[in-house]
Amino acid sequence: MAKTMIASLIAALMFSGCGVGSVVALPFKAAGAAVNVVAPDVVGDTISGVGDVADTVIPF
């Protein structure tokens, strides 16, 4: 019974996502937006792009 409950919990977390990728990407996206104010857009967009890649690559 306990094994079934633990397996169900793990499966639910895997398929629902816990937002780790979004949390990792957030500082890059915020820094990219801030850099866009003082630097050319290409620099800020590149920093934001790193956040987008991190969000895509981290599966949970």
Protein Blocks (a to p, Z undefined) as FASTA:
>chain_A
ZZmmmmmmmmmmmmnonolmmmmmmmmmmmmmmmmmmmcfklmmmmmmmmmmmmmmmmZZ
